[in-house]
Amino acid sequence: MRDPKLFKMYDSPISLEEACVDFICENLEALCEVTPLMTLSPPADGSDKPECHKEEKLTLKDESILPSGLSDRLLEQLSEKGKLKDLTMTLFDSNIATLRNVRMRKAGKLTTKGLRMLKGHKIRSLEAVGLTVSVNDLIGCLGEWTLQNLRSLNVARSTFMAGSKYCVVVGLSKLQNLQSLNVACTEFNSHGLEIVIEDLPHLEVLNISGTQVSDISSLRKCRDRLKSLYMYNLKMSHQESVIRILLELHQLQHLDISDEKDHHPFDLLEPNSSSISELFKPECLPHLKYLDISGAERVDEEALAAFVLAHPNMTFLGLMYLNACYEQMYVNPDHPNYRQDLAVTGLASEKQLLEGLERYPHRPIFLHKCLLGLFRITTLYRETRSDLIQLVVRGMRLHQMQYGIQMAATACLYNLTKGEYANKVHPSILRDVVELSLDAMETFPSHFQLQKNTLLTLCSDRILHDISFDKYRCARLVLDSLCAFNEAAVNRMSVAICSVLAAKISTNDSSLLGAQPKYMRKLLTMVEARMVNKTIDITMKFTLSALWNLTDESPATCQMFLDEDGLDLFLKMLEHYEFETSIETKVLGLLNNIAEVERLRVHLMKESFLLALRKLLHSRHIDVSYFSAGIIAHLSSDGPASWTVDTVDRDEILRDLGHVVMKWVTPSSEMVAYRSFVPFFSLLNCYEAPQVQLWAAWAINHVCSKNAQRYCMMLVEEHGDVILKAISECQAADETVRDICKGVIKMVEQEEKHTAPENQVTLLETVQYFYNSPQH
């Protein structure tokens, strides 16, 4: 058992705002209730009678009002966590919430039904990424104020078609005051470009990356006002005309003409391709601050250097996949032309790689290259870098089906979280690390190195003991990996992880795992192979621990253990590993779990086993003696009639049990952890064999005295204290047993006083105070 860490400093603490919003997102069901709602709509059949519809609405149970900042942040977080759907959107009714800057970067689950909740809000900026309904439908769900005042719209990776054969952008024309438009990776085309340039007189920022625009000549109409233009991965038909048009956009401050497409070899032979270097005349684009030419061809490095020097206000230069990034003026702080305030992406330095990770989350080829570079440099890190972990996790989340990215990212995550590094990373970040690692394991189950990378990351005390995540899913995937690959390191890490997780998942979950024949067979095979070779290594001990924890209070797993001949194997182990305390303890611990299952005890009624058990009962090691005593107590609890081994006298072994327990000296630490006291209750009620009661009472007293906060409350919740009180008041009960029961009851009463409930402010009240305070 680990001592609790009362104080821990993180390199990445989250704010109160983030903690509160995260709590609300994770506990929506507890904080909210679903209210039935009746709505009316015009009749579909043309009659005068409106149609009535039954709908549902999500409301806060305490009828709280969500302030503006909280509403925006909560909506954004629900979207990030993939929890944004039509019902969730009803929480943002304009009567209780105020939305101003709406960010929905995962809007794929929303229909017009949910989007209509936006109509009552006065929205200034709107992100709705990945919509499955059309952009025009989205615009139709906005209120009149928003249509007249919306300044920024981002509908990247959404659709303008949604069932239509044509790309319809007419809805955009309603946004007369729109200044910024992002239609990246949509069906937006050259005709749509002509429309928005003509109809949106205030448009200053335009992102048409990855669209079907092939002619940008219409941009000339806004050359006096367009300040930012992003054309990443655009297929342009005439490069010369493109360059000429861009040179006319003299107000440009941001220009992205990067390209990460894999070019066909014959493209290099195209005779009319002109060089992008024509842009790099020192007098051109005088206001430029941001330029990304990553992946461009035939870049004149000298011309580019002269251009950068002629633009002292430039703060960013994208040079991924370009030899220019290796120029000394971009990597060497001692170079006379090096500028500290100029961020550069490329492959030439750590700084360039990290800049690329930050700026290219949606560009898989660039991202993959950056991750490969990051892996190389993180092997040299000697400090925690939570900022990099978050960048890697973001890339993994956005490209879950890209094997190259997942492979490189899992390798980076191990380097960034191994050993002591993880201790200073905030739990919320490590939870993301685990979840994305498990996603990678599930997506690529047959890729050995990726599986090994994730196991290396997961095999961490900090992660396994302190972080909240789906431990059943993790254990299942780890066991799948164990079965798929027979490699020493994978075997060792897999059983180490499972030995911990099996004790932390519910008994239902452990039964689901343990009842799988392939898992049980693999674990027993590993044990048998080591027994045959008379090996005692860490893998053997972890495997035994995993089996022990999987069988804990799991009759189905115990039955599978017996079906796969585990009992015969374990009885042989008691012979092979005599006096090996660490092995004997784990073997007896598992057999104790089988003895707890009444219908399975008959399998343990073997003369050879009972004789060995009687000998082990007198072991000088209390762990071995304790579990031997537990098995004897369970086997004896069914009464004399169920004791079927005549050569081993029940009364004699019970006398031995009583004498041994009375001689035990309580160890200084907790010997064993229990999920429940229920298996002890039948033993406590075994009045005809006070030695059985004695062992059960001693065991309960031991764990309660070592961890009163956990076990005293568990005893009360399971009504075990009632049984102990009955024994303590029974004059016919054994006096020693009664005294132990009285001592436990006293501990329970003292613990109940310490844990009396106090007045607590709800987290939602904390959030509201935070947002309503003058400082905020």
C-alpha positions, 0 to 999 in steps of 0.5 A: 500500500502506498502512502498518500502524497499530501503535497505535490507540485506540478509543472502544469497546474490547471486554473480554477476555471478549468477545474470547475468546467472540467468537473461540470462536463464530467458530471452533467448527469449528476448536475442536470436533469432531463425535462420533457418539453412540448413544442408546436410547429406548422402543420405539414398537411396544410390544415389549421391545426399545428403539430405537437412534438415531444422533445427533451431539454437539459436543465441544471437541477439548482436552476443556476444561471450560466454567466457569459464566460462560463457559457462559452467555456463550458460549450467549448469543453463539451465539444472538445470532450465529444459530448456535444449533441442536440440534447446537450445544446438545450443546456444553453437556452438563452434564458439561462446562458449567454453565448458570445464567442462560440467554439465547437471544434467537434460539431459532427453530432449536431443537427439543426435541432440542436443548432437552433439553440444559437438563435437566441444568443448575440454571437460575435464569433462562431466556430462550428468545425466538422458539421454534417449539416450544411453551412447554410443550415447553420446560418439559418439557425442564427438570430437576426442580431448575430447575422448582422453582427457576426465578425468571425466564422470558422466552418472548416471541415464542414460541408456546403452540400449536405445532400445537394449536388452543388456547393451552395454558399448563398447563406454566407452573403447574409453575414454583411459585417463578417471580417474573418471567414475560414472554409478550409477543407470544404467543397468551397470553390472558385464560384463561391469565392467570387460570391463572398468577395462581392457580398462581404465588403468587410472581409479581411481574413480568408482561409481557403486551404484545402478547398476546390478553389482553382482560380483566385483572380476574384481576390483582386477586388479586395486587394485594398482590404484583404490582410490575411490569406491562407491557401495551404494545399490549394490546387492552382492551375496557373502558378504564374497568374497566382504569383501576380495576383498575390503581389497585387494584394499589397495589404497582406499581413499573413500569407500561407501558400504552403503545400504538403501534398506528395507530388507525382514524379512527372509534376517535376517535368511540367515546363510552365511551372514558375518559381515561388521565388518571384514573390521574394522581391524586397519591395513586395508585400511591404506589410507582411508579418507571417509567411508560410512557404513550407513544401514549396519548390525551387525556392531561391534561398538568397532571395528569401533571405533578402526578402526577410531582411527587407521585412523587419516586422515579420514574426513567422516564417514556415520552412518545413521540408525546405533546405532554407531552414538550415540557413544560419540566419534561422538557427544560429543566434550568433549570426548577424541576421538572426532574429530572436522574434522570428518564429521559424518552422523546419527540421534544422533545430529543436526550436523549429520542430517545436514551432512546427508541432504548435502550428501544424496540428492538422497537417499530417505530413508536417506533423509526422516529421516533427514528431520524428524529430521530437523523438530524437531530442526527447531522449536527451531531456532531463526535465518535465515538459508538459507543454510538449506532452499536450502538443503530442496528445493533440496530434494523436487525437486529430489523426487517430487512423494515421499509423505513422503519427501514432507510432512516433507520438507513442514513442515521444510520450514514453520519453516525456513521461517515463520515470520521475517526469510523470510525477510533475505532470498534472493528472488531467494531462496524464489521463489524456496520455493514457486515453490516447495511448489506449486508442492507439493500441486498439486501432493498431493491435498487430503493430508490435513496436507501437504496442510496446511503446504504449506498454512502456508508457503505461507501466508507470506507478504514477499512472497506474495508481494516481490517474483516473481512466478506464482501467478495465479497457486498459487491462483488456487491451494489455492482455490482448497485447500479451496474447498477441506477442510472445516477447520478454519485455512485453510479457513483463510489462503486460503482467506488471500492469495487469497485476495493478489494474486487476486490483482496481477494477470492479469484480464484474470487470475482473470477472469479464477478463478472467473468464476469457480462456485465452487470457487465463491460458496465457497467464498459466502458461507463463507460470508453468514455463518458469516453474519447469525452469525453476525460475523466480523472476519479476515476470513470475511474481507479476503474473502470480499477482495478476492471477491473484487479483483477477480471482479476487471475489470473482467466482467466474475467474476462479472457475476458469482457473480450475477449468484450465488446470490451474489448481494442479499447477499451483499445487505443484508450485507449492512443492517446487517453491517450498520456503520461497515465501514470495511465491508461496504467499501469492499461490496461497492468496489465489487459493484463498480466493477459490476457498471463498467460493462455496461451490468450489471448495470441494476442489480443494478437499485433497489430502495432499493439499490439506497436509501441505496446508497444515504444514504451511500454517506453521510457517514463521512468515506471517503472510504464508501462515495467514493465507494458509489459515484463511483457506482452512477457515473457509474449508472448515466453515461448511461444517463437519459434514463437508469435510470429506478428507478423513485422513486429515482430522478437522478438529485437529486442524482447527485446534492448530488454526486457533493456536497459530492465530493467537501467536501472531504478532500484528505486522507493522503494515497492511498485509493484504487489501480487500474489496469487501468484507462479505466473504468474512460474514459466513465465517463470523457466523460460524459459532460451532468453530470459534477458530474460524471466527477468530481468523475472520475477526483477526483479519478484519481487525488487522486491516481496520487498524492499518487503514481505518478510513477505508475499512471501517466505513466499508464495514459499516456500509456492508453492515458487518458492524452489526455482525460484530456487535452480535458476536460481542454481545453473545455470551456463548461466543469465544471470549477472545473473539468477542474482545477483538470484535469490541475493539473493531467496533470501537475503531468504527465509532471513532472513525465515524466521528472523524468523518462527520459531514461538514457544510460544503459549497457546491462546485457550481457555486464556486464557478459562479462566484469566480465568473461574477467576481470583479477581478474576472 
